[in-house]
Amino acid sequence: MLIFSRERLVTIYEEMFPLLQAHYKEIAWCKDKISLEVDRERYFAMNDDGLLLCFTGRNSKGKLLAYSAFFLSYHPHYNSTKFAVNDVIFVDPSIRDTGNGTNLINYCESELKSLGAQVITWHIKASMDWSPLVERLGYEPSDRIWQKWIGD
C-alpha cells in the first residue's frame, strides 16, 4: 500500500527523474525525434507559484513509486472554471494492477477539489490506454488529440 502526499518538485526531482525516464521510454510518442528535455527551472517556478502540483506515492520505506503532476489554473476560455490538467502520471510497473493507480487518482482528485479545482483532465496515450480505469471512476471522454510530426 502506498502513502500519498503532495510534495514540492524541487525536493523530489532528482529522485523522480529516473522514474520519469522510464515513463518516457514506456509511452513517449516519436522518441526518435522528440527527446526528453525537462525545463526544470520552468517547472520549479510553476510549482513555486502554485500552478503545478505534484502528488507522490511512496512505500512504507519512503521509496518513490508513483507520481502525478497537474497544471492548476482558470481556463482562458472558461474563466470562472478552475481546471486541473494532468501533465504526467506514473505508477511503477511492479505495483500496477494492485489498486495503487486507482488510489493515486482518488488522492489527487480529493486534493485538487480541496484546492478549488472544478474539472480534472487526464491525457491518456493511445499506446497505453488505461481509460477503463478513469471511466470506472466517473470520468467521461471529451476530446481526442491527434498529432503529426512536421519537423525536419
Contacts in CASP RR format, 6 or more apart in sequence:
PFRMAT RR
TARGET T0000
AUTHOR 0000-0000-0000
METHOD contacts of the structure
MODEL  1
MLIFSRERLVTIYEEMFPLLQAHYKEIAWCKDKISLEVDRERYFAMNDDG
LLLCFTGRNSKGKLLAYSAFFLSYHPHYNSTKFAVNDVIFVDPSIRDTGN
GTNLINYCESELKSLGAQVITWHIKASMDWSPLVERLGYEPSDRIWQKWI
GD
1 60 0 8 1.000
1 100 0 8 1.000
1 103 0 8 1.000
2 57 0 8 1.000
2 58 0 8 1.000
2 59 0 8 1.000
2 65 0 8 1.000
2 66 0 8 1.000
2 95 0 8 1.000
2 100 0 8 1.000
2 103 0 8 1.000
2 104 0 8 1.000
3 57 0 8 1.000
3 58 0 8 1.000
3 59 0 8 1.000
3 60 0 8 1.000
3 62 0 8 1.000
4 55 0 8 1.000
4 56 0 8 1.000
4 57 0 8 1.000
4 103 0 8 1.000
4 104 0 8 1.000
4 107 0 8 1.000
5 55 0 8 1.000
5 56 0 8 1.000
5 57 0 8 1.000
5 58 0 8 1.000
6 53 0 8 1.000
6 54 0 8 1.000
6 55 0 8 1.000
6 56 0 8 1.000
6 111 0 8 1.000
7 54 0 8 1.000
7 55 0 8 1.000
7 56 0 8 1.000
8 47 0 8 1.000
8 54 0 8 1.000
9 16 0 8 1.000
9 43 0 8 1.000
9 44 0 8 1.000
9 47 0 8 1.000
9 52 0 8 1.000
9 54 0 8 1.000
9 69 0 8 1.000
10 44 0 8 1.000
10 47 0 8 1.000
10 48 0 8 1.000
12 54 0 8 1.000
12 56 0 8 1.000
12 64 0 8 1.000
12 67 0 8 1.000
13 40 0 8 1.000
13 44 0 8 1.000
15 64 0 8 1.000
16 56 0 8 1.000
16 64 0 8 1.000
16 67 0 8 1.000
17 38 0 8 1.000
19 64 0 8 1.000
19 65 0 8 1.000
19 67 0 8 1.000
19 90 0 8 1.000
19 92 0 8 1.000
20 36 0 8 1.000
20 38 0 8 1.000
20 88 0 8 1.000
20 90 0 8 1.000
21 36 0 8 1.000
22 90 0 8 1.000
23 88 0 8 1.000
23 90 0 8 1.000
24 31 0 8 1.000
24 36 0 8 1.000
25 31 0 8 1.000
26 128 0 8 1.000
27 125 0 8 1.000
27 127 0 8 1.000
27 128 0 8 1.000
28 34 0 8 1.000
28 36 0 8 1.000
29 125 0 8 1.000
29 127 0 8 1.000
29 147 0 8 1.000
30 147 0 8 1.000
30 149 0 8 1.000
33 149 0 8 1.000
33 151 0 8 1.000
43 52 0 8 1.000
46 52 0 8 1.000
46 71 0 8 1.000
47 53 0 8 1.000
47 54 0 8 1.000
50 72 0 8 1.000
51 71 0 8 1.000
51 72 0 8 1.000
51 73 0 8 1.000
52 69 0 8 1.000
52 70 0 8 1.000
52 71 0 8 1.000
52 72 0 8 1.000
52 87 0 8 1.000
53 69 0 8 1.000
53 70 0 8 1.000
53 72 0 8 1.000
53 84 0 8 1.000
53 111 0 8 1.000
53 112 0 8 1.000
53 115 0 8 1.000
54 67 0 8 1.000
54 68 0 8 1.000
54 69 0 8 1.000
55 67 0 8 1.000
55 68 0 8 1.000
55 69 0 8 1.000
55 70 0 8 1.000
55 104 0 8 1.000
55 107 0 8 1.000
55 108 0 8 1.000
55 111 0 8 1.000
56 64 0 8 1.000
56 66 0 8 1.000
56 67 0 8 1.000
57 64 0 8 1.000
57 65 0 8 1.000
57 66 0 8 1.000
57 67 0 8 1.000
57 100 0 8 1.000
57 104 0 8 1.000
58 64 0 8 1.000
58 65 0 8 1.000
59 65 0 8 1.000
65 91 0 8 1.000
65 92 0 8 1.000
65 94 0 8 1.000
65 95 0 8 1.000
65 100 0 8 1.000
66 90 0 8 1.000
66 91 0 8 1.000
66 92 0 8 1.000
66 95 0 8 1.000
66 100 0 8 1.000
66 101 0 8 1.000
66 104 0 8 1.000
67 88 0 8 1.000
67 89 0 8 1.000
67 90 0 8 1.000
68 86 0 8 1.000
68 88 0 8 1.000
68 89 0 8 1.000
68 90 0 8 1.000
68 104 0 8 1.000
68 105 0 8 1.000
68 108 0 8 1.000
69 86 0 8 1.000
69 87 0 8 1.000
69 88 0 8 1.000
69 89 0 8 1.000
70 84 0 8 1.000
70 85 0 8 1.000
70 86 0 8 1.000
70 87 0 8 1.000
70 108 0 8 1.000
70 112 0 8 1.000
70 117 0 8 1.000
70 120 0 8 1.000
71 83 0 8 1.000
71 84 0 8 1.000
71 85 0 8 1.000
71 87 0 8 1.000
72 82 0 8 1.000
72 83 0 8 1.000
72 84 0 8 1.000
72 85 0 8 1.000
72 112 0 8 1.000
72 115 0 8 1.000
72 117 0 8 1.000
73 82 0 8 1.000
73 83 0 8 1.000
74 80 0 8 1.000
74 81 0 8 1.000
74 82 0 8 1.000
74 83 0 8 1.000
75 81 0 8 1.000
75 82 0 8 1.000
75 83 0 8 1.000
75 119 0 8 1.000
81 118 0 8 1.000
81 119 0 8 1.000
82 116 0 8 1.000
82 117 0 8 1.000
82 118 0 8 1.000
82 119 0 8 1.000
83 117 0 8 1.000
83 118 0 8 1.000
83 119 0 8 1.000
83 120 0 8 1.000
83 121 0 8 1.000
84 108 0 8 1.000
84 112 0 8 1.000
84 115 0 8 1.000
84 117 0 8 1.000
84 119 0 8 1.000
84 120 0 8 1.000
84 121 0 8 1.000
85 121 0 8 1.000
85 123 0 8 1.000
86 120 0 8 1.000
86 121 0 8 1.000
86 122 0 8 1.000
86 123 0 8 1.000
89 104 0 8 1.000
89 105 0 8 1.000
89 122 0 8 1.000
91 100 0 8 1.000
91 101 0 8 1.000
91 104 0 8 1.000
101 133 0 8 1.000
102 133 0 8 1.000
102 137 0 8 1.000
105 133 0 8 1.000
105 134 0 8 1.000
105 137 0 8 1.000
106 137 0 8 1.000
108 120 0 8 1.000
109 120 0 8 1.000
109 137 0 8 1.000
112 120 0 8 1.000
120 139 0 8 1.000
121 142 0 8 1.000
122 134 0 8 1.000
122 139 0 8 1.000
123 145 0 8 1.000
124 130 0 8 1.000
124 131 0 8 1.000
124 134 0 8 1.000
131 141 0 8 1.000
END
